[in-house]
Each structure stands twice: as structure tokens, then as C-alpha cells.
Amino acid sequence: KSVKKGFDFTLMVAGESGLGKSTLVNSLFLTDLYKDRKLLNAEERITQTVEITKHTVDIEEKGVKLKLTIVDTPGFGDAVNNTECWKSVADYIDQQFEQYFRDESGLNRKNIQDNRVHCCLYFISPFGHGLRPLDVEFMKALHEKVNIVPVLAKADTLTPSEVKKKKIKIREEIEQYGIKIYQFPDCDSDEDEDFKQQDQELKDSIPFAVIGSNTVVEAKGKRVRGRLYPWGIVEVENSAHCDFVKLRNMLVRTHMQDLKDVTRETHYENYRAQCIQSMTRMVVKERNRNKLTRESGTDFPIPMVPGVADTETEKLIREKDEEVQHPKTLNLTYNRIQWAAVDACVIFHSIIFFTKYCL
């Protein structure tokens, strides 16, 4: 049924302009999602705000359909002042959680559309010495909301030894700053050695050093996608040149379902628990304010004193609980129920008598 119905997957790409995000997305899924894109000049980028754009494409491979949604963040990190430029990205992720929560709580839950972001590819600049403050703040702001997969952009600008040192440095800084990136699940004990080795190579590839290209060039008598330089050709799908194939296999073939499971079971459940907790607090506060209004005999709401309201509310709740659990209160409540039952019986028999003898 799942194969016949197809799969949905939402991928977010984030990072500064010029790091090859659009080229990599087109290379990953063999599409041209950005043919109508307009590039801004330097003066326009000064006042540009972070936007959220969505592109949807249907992909079919070996009879399996995939509805892929690409969420792009043009303008991120391009302004002079980048303070909290990640806020709109975090708000978008929360909005998708909120919409799913509303649909899930509605009457018709059969055809809920899942627009939650399942994975975020964060592009790290190959220039510099590791992570920059903007990279750290962005990942720390979003690591509790989405699966972050760091990507080392434009790896063809670095030598193999530089790529290796850069990866080690970035992994150390990610651990140092307490950033929670996507963790690959551990292999089962009964898996074969080849699979375990592939899984370990995938974990050691973080951050994925990638190269994107939509140009077909000829290398050693074969037509391949790559980049032509005066000194030679960089092949996009050659594992000796970059981690493009590993990243594509991880996203589309081996770990897509796990990314969706972690989104559903961890990130969305955390958001859902926070929503339910805040709703419960609001209900308790409103209920207690109504009780205070009735007991004081006023029709207007009693103003809440900041810092004191919570303690007073908790005190009132405890007093009411003790009052309800007191034996005298229980006996009084029981007596009231008995008299209410007697009144109901008298009214019922009066109606029967009136119906039988008076009509």
C-alpha cells in the first residue's frame, strides 16, 4: 500500500547565498527547480529579509513515487546585521507542526497532509577555520525542531587533506557547542560486515563534503556530470572526489524513513507535549479565575498580580482539594444528592397523577 500510494518527504536547505544550494538540489534530484530565480545585487541584499519558498516535484524511480518538497531560505545570512535571521526559519517549522497538530485534532483525520520538515541540509562555507558564530547560533536554535545534516559546500575548493582536517574540526566544534545534529541509528548485531562498514563510513563522512553540477562533461571516454577545470575534471558522482553519492543514498534510499520517524516521534512529540501543557495551564488558570470571581461576588475579572498569581492559584487549588476530600464535605454532598433524588421522584409521580386523572 505504501509503495502504491507513494511517499512524502520535505527537505529544507539553509545557508548563505553562493554556497551551491540550488545546484546541489538540482543535482540530487535531476530537476531544475530554480529556472525562474532572480539574483539580487549587493545593494538589494542589504535590505533583504529571509524568505521561505517551497518547490514541489514528483519523482518516480522503479515504480516508487516520491512527492518531494524543497523548502529554501533565500536571504539567510546575506544582510549586514544577521541578528536572529534564523527566527523566520524556526517560525516556519513551528507553523508546520501547528498545522499538523490542528489537523490531527480535527474530525477528519484520514487524509492529513504532512508538511512537517523532515530534514535540514545546512551548508557550511569551505572558507575559514571551522564553524562561524552564525552557523553555531542557527544550528543551536533549530536542533530541537528538525533533523540537521551539516554539509561542507564546494568541496572542490579544498585539497583532500584540507577536507579531512576541516571535517574533524567541524565535528569537534559541534560537540563542543552542544549542537544536536541528526544521529544515524546503530546497526543491528546480526547485520553483515559490509553493511556495518558502509554505515561507519557514512557516520565518518559528517559533514558531507559535496560538489554540485548539472553540466555533463566527457571524462575518459564517458559522459559524466562534473566540473571542468584547466587541471582536470571533478566528477560529482565519484566517491573518490566528494560525498555526493553518500548524501543522496542517505536521503533517498537508506535513511529517509528514519528521518521521518525521528521527526514524528521526537521533534513533533516535543512540540505536541508543549502545546498540551500550555493549553492545560490556560484552562486551569481560567477555571481558578472563575472560581475567585464567583466566591468574591464580582462580575468583573480579578487582575492577576505578576509573580504572585501562580503561587496564589496553587494555594487555592490545594485548599479546594482538601475541602472536597474532607469527610464533612463528602457527607454534605451525599445528602444534597439524596434530596435531589427525592425531589425528582416527587415531580415524576406528580406528572403521572396529573396525566392519568386530570386529562
FENURRA-V586514 format. One record per pair of residues at least 4 apart in sequence whose C-alpha atoms are under 6 Angstrom apart, sorted by the first residue. I is the first residue (numbers start at 1). GAP is how many residues later the second one is. Records with the same first field share a line. If there is no record, write none. Layout:
# FENURRA-V586514
I = GAP + GAP
This chain:
# FENURRA-V586514
1 = 4
2 = 4
3 = 61
6 = 59 + 60
7 = 59
8 = 58 + 59
9 = 59
10 = 58 + 59 + 107 + 108
11 = 59 + 108 + 109
12 = 58 + 59 + 60 + 108
13 = 59 + 107 + 108
14 = 59 + 108
15 = 107 + 108
16 = 60 + 61
19 = 134
23 = 189
24 = 4 + 188
26 = 4 + 5 + 6
27 = 185 + 187
40 = 4
46 = 33
49 = 26
50 = 24 + 25 + 26
51 = 22 + 23
52 = 20 + 21
53 = 18 + 19
54 = 16 + 17
55 = 14 + 15
56 = 12 + 13
57 = 11
58 = 8 + 9
59 = 6 + 7
60 = 4 + 5
77 = 5
86 = 52
96 = 19 + 20
100 = 4
104 = 5
118 = 141 + 142 + 145
119 = 28
120 = 27 + 28
121 = 28 + 29
122 = 28 + 29
123 = 28 + 29 + 30
124 = 27 + 28 + 29
125 = 28
130 = 39 + 40
131 = 4
139 = 4
140 = 39
143 = 37
145 = 122
147 = 35
148 = 33 + 34
149 = 33
150 = 57
151 = 56 + 57
152 = 55 + 56 + 57
153 = 57
154 = 57
155 = 54 + 55 + 56
158 = 4 + 5
162 = 4
174 = 5
208 = 35
209 = 33 + 34
210 = 32 + 33 + 34
211 = 25
213 = 13
215 = 10
216 = 8 + 9
217 = 6 + 7
218 = 4 + 5
225 = 11
226 = 8 + 9 + 10
227 = 6 + 7
228 = 5
229 = 4
237 = 8
239 = 4
248 = 4
249 = 4
250 = 4 + 5
251 = 4 + 5
252 = 4
261 = 4
262 = 4
263 = 4 + 5
264 = 4
265 = 4
269 = 4
293 = 5
304 = 5
305 = 4
309 = 4
324 = 5
354 = 4
355 = 4
